Amino acid sequence: MQTFDERMIGKSIRSIEWSEPGFGISVLFSDGTGLTVHTEVALRMSDAAGGSSIKRVTSTDQEITLHLGGDDFLAISVDRQRHDAVELFIYQDTDDTMVVEN
């Protein structure tokens, strides 16, 4: 069974969709998989980063960061001390659903 980090490495971002502030974002990958985030996120994606692939993933007690090329990244908060609601993000794979939560 692959870890979340292993599943993310090399994935290419097709698009990012966001709802109203505070309701999360969805990241769609070119292979048909996706990631829905229901917590605080920070995103830096330059105009040239369209289709950028995830180069590496780092995890701390406060956040999980998907590193793209250059200085681009998507940081997902997993810090329960900062938020009243349970942080949760859902990864939908081609063969199953993987729920990752703090």
Backbone hydrogen bonds, N-H to C=O, Kabsch-Sander energy under -0.5 kcal/mol:
donor,donor_aa,acceptor,acceptor_aa,energy
7,R,3,T,-2.0
8,M,4,F,-1.7
9,I,5,D,-1.9
10,G,54,I,-3.2
11,K,8,M,-2.2
13,I,52,S,-2.5
14,R,28,L,-2.8
15,S,28,L,-1.8
17,E,26,S,-2.9
19,S,24,G,-1.9
23,F,20,E,-2.1
25,I,37,V,-1.4
26,S,17,E,-3.3
27,V,35,L,-3.4
28,L,15,S,-2.9
28,L,26,S,-0.5
29,F,33,T,-2.5
30,S,12,S,-2.7
32,G,29,F,-1.8
34,G,92,Q,-1.9
35,L,27,V,-2.5
36,T,90,I,-2.8
37,V,25,I,-3.1
38,H,36,T,-0.5
38,H,88,L,-2.4
42,A,75,A,-2.2
44,R,73,F,-2.8
49,A,46,S,-2.1
50,G,47,D,-0.8
51,G,13,I,-1.0
52,S,49,A,-2.8
54,I,11,K,-2.2
55,K,53,S,-0.5
55,K,67,H,-3.0
56,R,67,H,-1.1
58,T,65,T,-2.2
60,T,63,E,-2.5
64,I,76,I,-2.4
65,T,58,T,-3.1
66,L,74,L,-3.0
67,H,56,R,-2.8
67,H,65,T,-0.7
68,L,66,L,-0.5
68,L,72,D,-2.3
72,D,69,G,-1.8
73,F,44,R,-1.9
74,L,66,L,-1.9
75,A,42,A,-3.2
76,I,64,I,-3.1
77,S,40,E,-2.9
77,S,75,A,-0.5
78,V,62,Q,-2.7
79,D,62,Q,-0.7
80,R,78,V,-0.9
82,R,79,D,-1.2
83,H,79,D,-0.7
88,L,38,H,-0.6
89,F,100,V,-1.9
90,I,36,T,-2.7
91,Y,98,M,-2.9
92,Q,34,G,-2.9
92,Q,90,I,-0.6
93,D,91,Y,-0.7
93,D,96,D,-2.3
98,M,91,Y,-3.3
99,V,97,T,-0.5
100,V,89,F,-2.1
100,V,98,M,-0.5
101,E,99,V,-0.5
102,N,87,E,-0.9
